[in-house]
Amino acid sequence: MKKLTSDEVSYFCEQLSLVLNAGMSFNDGFEILCEDMDDKKILSLCTAMREELNNEKSLSGAMESTKAFPEYAVKMVKIGEMTGRLEK
């Protein structure tokens, strides 16, 4: 998978944040995010991440396995998961 640009990382994280702040479960929110994605590159990324998440990987693990996200983004998500403040 090709590396995401800074704008694409920002867009993905912003959309994910909106879903998480809506109060729905992560799995339901991620499904909605993927279904509504117009950008083909990010849609294929969602598909790859969905497979990893279905195999019991964490969000940061799924992001890392795609190799599309910069290291700092993966680490920030991992910190969010560890602290229970992923939506922030």
Secondary structure as the mmCIF struct_conf table of DSSP 4:
data_model
#
loop_
_struct_conf.conf_type_id
_struct_conf.id
_struct_conf.beg_label_comp_id
_struct_conf.beg_label_asym_id
_struct_conf.beg_label_seq_id
_struct_conf.end_label_comp_id
_struct_conf.end_label_asym_id
_struct_conf.end_label_seq_id
HELX_LH_PP_P HELX_LH_PP_P1 LYS A 2 THR A 5
HELX_RH_AL_P HELX_RH_AL_P1 SER A 6 ASN A 21
TURN_TY1_P TURN_TY1_P1 ALA A 22 GLY A 23
HELX_RH_AL_P HELX_RH_AL_P2 PHE A 26 GLU A 35
TURN_TY1_P TURN_TY1_P2 ASP A 36 ASP A 36
HELX_RH_AL_P HELX_RH_AL_P3 LYS A 40 ASN A 54
TURN_TY1_P TURN_TY1_P3 ASN A 55 GLU A 56
HELX_RH_AL_P HELX_RH_AL_P4 LEU A 59 THR A 66
TURN_TY1_P TURN_TY1_P4 LYS A 67 LYS A 67
BEND BEND1 PHE A 69 PHE A 69
HELX_RH_AL_P HELX_RH_AL_P5 GLU A 71 THR A 83
TURN_TY1_P TURN_TY1_P5 GLY A 84 GLY A 84
TURN_TY1_P TURN_TY1_P6 LEU A 86 GLU A 87
#
